[in-house]
Amino acid sequence: MRGLTGFPISFVDINKILAFSLPTKGGPAQWTKNNSPLVGTKPMIAIKIFDLKTGEFQTVLKSVDPRDKVSFGKIIKD
């Protein structure tokens, strides 16, 4: 499916999923902050809603640190 490159977070409804993905092509590159000096920065990822019937997608968040916890429909407090 066009744009779907990551793993699903949750089903939004029977035909739509919320998933990690690469940022939309042509958008500005974002990099993580507060990194180990041995590893360095990592590319940020996007979160998108994908329609499984039509193949369309909508970006929900343009840049998310891949180390962050993400949930749908429930607030998780550390």
MDTraj code that builds the backbone (N, CA, C; nanometers):
import mdtraj as md
import numpy as np

residues = "MET ARG GLY LEU THR GLY PHE PRO ILE SER PHE VAL ASP ILE ASN LYS ILE LEU ALA PHE SER LEU PRO THR LYS GLY GLY PRO ALA GLN TRP THR LYS ASN ASN SER PRO LEU VAL GLY THR LYS PRO MET ILE ALA ILE LYS ILE PHE ASP LEU LYS THR GLY GLU PHE GLN THR VAL LEU LYS SER VAL ASP PRO ARG ASP LYS VAL SER PHE GLY LYS ILE ILE LYS ASP".split()
xyz = np.array([
    [0.0852, -0.1176, 0.0000],
    [0.0000, 0.0000, 0.0000],
    [0.0899, 0.1240, 0.0000],
    [0.0565, 0.2200, -0.0823],
    [0.1330, 0.3436, -0.0969],
    [0.1455, 0.4157, 0.0374],
    [0.2671, 0.4462, 0.0782],
    [0.2905, 0.5225, 0.2005],
    [0.3036, 0.4393, 0.3266],
    [0.2519, 0.3186, 0.3282],
    [0.2568, 0.2350, 0.4488],
    [0.3898, 0.1613, 0.4529],
    [0.4768, 0.2036, 0.5423],
    [0.6088, 0.1428, 0.5512],
    [0.6405, 0.0925, 0.6916],
    [0.5616, 0.1329, 0.7891],
    [0.5867, 0.0934, 0.9271],
    [0.4856, -0.0087, 0.9753],
    [0.4829, -0.0290, 1.1053],
    [0.3896, -0.1266, 1.1607],
    [0.2670, -0.0561, 1.2188],
    [0.1527, -0.1256, 1.2219],
    [0.0284, -0.0651, 1.2729],
    [0.0341, -0.0362, 1.4221],
    [-0.0339, 0.0713, 1.4613],
    [-0.0512, 0.1066, 1.6016],
    [-0.1868, 0.0566, 1.6482],
    [-0.2900, 0.0823, 1.5642],
    [-0.4262, 0.0478, 1.6032],
    [-0.5192, 0.0546, 1.4825],
    [-0.6303, -0.0187, 1.4898],
    [-0.7389, -0.0003, 1.3934],
    [-0.8207, 0.1192, 1.4391],
    [-0.8524, 0.2096, 1.3467],
    [-0.9372, 0.3247, 1.3770],
    [-1.0827, 0.2832, 1.3575],
    [-1.1093, 0.2120, 1.2493],
    [-1.2377, 0.1461, 1.2254],
    [-1.2082, 0.0250, 1.1372],
    [-1.3107, -0.0371, 1.0825],
    [-1.2912, -0.1620, 1.0082],
    [-1.2026, -0.1455, 0.8841],
    [-1.1986, -0.0247, 0.8266],
    [-1.1216, -0.0026, 0.7041],
    [-1.0004, 0.0880, 0.7206],
    [-0.9760, 0.1377, 0.8400],
    [-0.8668, 0.2336, 0.8588],
    [-0.7742, 0.1909, 0.9720],
    [-0.6439, 0.2097, 0.9483],
    [-0.5454, 0.1810, 1.0522],
    [-0.4581, 0.3039, 1.0766],
    [-0.4138, 0.3169, 1.2000],
    [-0.3164, 0.4173, 1.2389],
    [-0.1830, 0.3445, 1.2423],
    [-0.0810, 0.3982, 1.1726],
    [0.0452, 0.3252, 1.1617],
    [0.1647, 0.4190, 1.1549],
    [0.2799, 0.3664, 1.1968],
    [0.4059, 0.4363, 1.1767],
    [0.4396, 0.4298, 1.0291],
    [0.5048, 0.5324, 0.9792],
    [0.5415, 0.5364, 0.8386],
    [0.6603, 0.6292, 0.8193],
    [0.7193, 0.6235, 0.7017],
    [0.8198, 0.7222, 0.6673],
    [0.7501, 0.8548, 0.6414],
    [0.8188, 0.9661, 0.6618],
    [0.7579, 1.0955, 0.6292],
    [0.7206, 1.1017, 0.4812],
    [0.6237, 1.1846, 0.4486],
    [0.5795, 1.1995, 0.3103],
    [0.6945, 1.2530, 0.2260],
    [0.7124, 1.1949, 0.1086],
    [0.8212, 1.2336, 0.0181],
    [0.8145, 1.3832, -0.0128],
    [0.9292, 1.4472, -0.0071],
    [0.9360, 1.5895, -0.0367],
    [0.9271, 1.6787, 0.0859],
    [0.8892, 1.6206, 0.1995],
    [0.8807, 1.6982, 0.3231],
    [1.0186, 1.7184, 0.3836],
    [1.0318, 1.8153, 0.4748],
    [1.1629, 1.8385, 0.5372],
    [1.2019, 1.7231, 0.6293],
    [1.3297, 1.6888, 0.6278],
    [1.3796, 1.5810, 0.7137],
    [1.3905, 1.6318, 0.8574],
    [1.3491, 1.5498, 0.9523],
    [1.3585, 1.5804, 1.0950],
    [1.4465, 1.4745, 1.1598],
    [1.5263, 1.5145, 1.2588],
    [1.6170, 1.4228, 1.3263],
    [1.5958, 1.4279, 1.4772],
    [1.6216, 1.3159, 1.5451],
    [1.6032, 1.3083, 1.6900],
    [1.7039, 1.3971, 1.7616],
    [1.6675, 1.4338, 1.8852],
    [1.7543, 1.5124, 1.9718],
    [1.7865, 1.4282, 2.0957],
    [1.8776, 1.4723, 2.1780],
    [1.9157, 1.4013, 2.3009],
    [1.9611, 1.2587, 2.2710],
    [2.0611, 1.2464, 2.1863],
    [2.1103, 1.1158, 2.1431],
    [2.2406, 1.0792, 2.2121],
    [2.2702, 0.9529, 2.2109],
    [2.3989, 0.9044, 2.2585],
    [2.5073, 0.9527, 2.1620],
    [2.6198, 0.9998, 2.2138],
    [2.7269, 1.0421, 2.1237],
    [2.7846, 0.9258, 2.0427],
    [2.7636, 0.8036, 2.0891],
    [2.8143, 0.6871, 2.0171],
    [2.7231, 0.6466, 1.9008],
    [2.5946, 0.6738, 1.9136],
    [2.4986, 0.6321, 1.8110],
    [2.4630, 0.7467, 1.7176],
    [2.4453, 0.8659, 1.7707],
    [2.4103, 0.9809, 1.6883],
    [2.2605, 0.9938, 1.6653],
    [2.2257, 1.0852, 1.5760],
    [2.0833, 1.1126, 1.5505],
    [2.0191, 1.0024, 1.4677],
    [1.8862, 0.9958, 1.4785],
    [1.8063, 0.8995, 1.4025],
    [1.6978, 0.9778, 1.3274],
    [1.6554, 0.9302, 1.2114],
    [1.5478, 1.0001, 1.1421],
    [1.4162, 0.9869, 1.2178],
    [1.3386, 1.0940, 1.2205],
    [1.2060, 1.0900, 1.2818],
    [1.1125, 1.0149, 1.1870],
    [1.0062, 0.9590, 1.2422],
    [0.9065, 0.8880, 1.1626],
    [0.7749, 0.9651, 1.1674],
    [0.6833, 0.9281, 1.0822],
    [0.5519, 0.9918, 1.0785],
    [0.4473, 0.8922, 1.1285],
    [0.3320, 0.9453, 1.1667],
    [0.2159, 0.8620, 1.2000],
    [0.1048, 0.9026, 1.1041],
    [0.0473, 0.8030, 1.0367],
    [-0.0547, 0.8293, 0.9357],
    [-0.1736, 0.7362, 0.9543],
    [-0.2883, 0.7816, 0.9063],
    [-0.4079, 0.6963, 0.8991],
    [-0.4186, 0.6481, 0.7554],
    [-0.4320, 0.5181, 0.7376],
    [-0.4424, 0.4573, 0.6058],
    [-0.5804, 0.3976, 0.5869],
    [-0.6416, 0.4245, 0.4712],
    [-0.7694, 0.3641, 0.4348],
    [-0.7375, 0.2376, 0.3558],
    [-0.7705, 0.1216, 0.4106],
    [-0.7380, -0.0054, 0.3482],
    [-0.8188, -0.0305, 0.2209],
    [-0.9353, 0.0322, 0.2082],
    [-1.0180, 0.0150, 0.0881],
    [-0.9647, 0.0949, -0.0299],
    [-0.9323, 0.2214, -0.0064],
    [-0.8957, 0.3107, -0.1167],
    [-0.7455, 0.3271, -0.1349],
    [-0.6668, 0.2952, -0.0327],
    [-0.5228, 0.3152, -0.0396],
    [-0.4800, 0.4577, -0.0067],
    [-0.5752, 0.5443, 0.0239],
    [-0.5435, 0.6830, 0.0600],
    [-0.4856, 0.6879, 0.2010],
    [-0.4104, 0.7945, 0.2288],
    [-0.3597, 0.8127, 0.3648],
    [-0.3619, 0.9598, 0.4014],
    [-0.3627, 0.9860, 0.5313],
    [-0.3596, 1.1219, 0.5858],
    [-0.2546, 1.1244, 0.6963],
    [-0.1653, 1.2210, 0.6914],
    [-0.0637, 1.2337, 0.7954],
    [-0.1263, 1.2928, 0.9214],
    [-0.1046, 1.2257, 1.0342],
    [-0.1542, 1.2725, 1.1641],
    [-0.0449, 1.3516, 1.2354],
    [0.0739, 1.2965, 1.2404],
    [0.1911, 1.3635, 1.2986],
    [0.3066, 1.3516, 1.1999],
    [0.3687, 1.4633, 1.1665],
    [0.4752, 1.4640, 1.0664],
    [0.6069, 1.4074, 1.1183],
    [0.6353, 1.4296, 1.2460],
    [0.7635, 1.3803, 1.2977],
    [0.7500, 1.3359, 1.4427],
    [0.7827, 1.2096, 1.4649],
    [0.7762, 1.1483, 1.5970],
    [0.9092, 1.0768, 1.6203],
    [0.9631, 1.0941, 1.7396],
    [1.0857, 1.0228, 1.7757],
    [1.0519, 0.8730, 1.7816],
    [1.1257, 0.7874, 1.7105],
    [1.0932, 0.6445, 1.7101],
    [1.1058, 0.5774, 1.8466],
    [1.1668, 0.6467, 1.9428],
    [1.1802, 0.5910, 2.0790],
    [1.0593, 0.6232, 2.1660],
    [0.9695, 0.7115, 2.1193],
    [0.8517, 0.7502, 2.1974],
    [0.7465, 0.6400, 2.2000],
    [0.6690, 0.6352, 2.3095],
    [0.5547, 0.5449, 2.3184],
    [0.4366, 0.6110, 2.2491],
    [0.3611, 0.5326, 2.1724],
    [0.2447, 0.5854, 2.1021],
    [0.1273, 0.4929, 2.1296],
    [0.0117, 0.5536, 2.1569],
    [-0.1093, 0.4777, 2.1846],
    [-0.2259, 0.5470, 2.1169],
    [-0.3322, 0.4733, 2.0931],
    [-0.4524, 0.5303, 2.0326],
    [-0.5714, 0.5023, 2.1255],
    [-0.6369, 0.6080, 2.1683],
    [-0.7588, 0.5916, 2.2455],
    [-0.7406, 0.5768, 2.3949],
    [-0.6168, 0.5799, 2.4421],
    [-0.5927, 0.5649, 2.5855],
    [-0.4707, 0.6468, 2.6229],
    [-0.4788, 0.7192, 2.7316],
    [-0.3663, 0.7975, 2.7778],
    [-0.2787, 0.7084, 2.8653],
    [-0.1510, 0.7031, 2.8332],
    [-0.0563, 0.6239, 2.9103],
    [0.0363, 0.7198, 2.9833],
    [0.0393, 0.7100, 3.1143],
    [0.1267, 0.7949, 3.1943],
    [0.2421, 0.7123, 3.2489],
    [0.3621, 0.7693, 3.2376],
    [0.4805, 0.6990, 3.2917],
    [0.4953, 0.7268, 3.4382],
])
top = md.Topology()
chain = top.add_chain()
for i, resn in enumerate(residues, 1):
    res = top.add_residue(resn, chain, resSeq=i)
    for name in ("N", "CA", "C"):
        top.add_atom(name, md.element.get_by_symbol(name[0]), res)
traj = md.Trajectory(xyz[None], top)
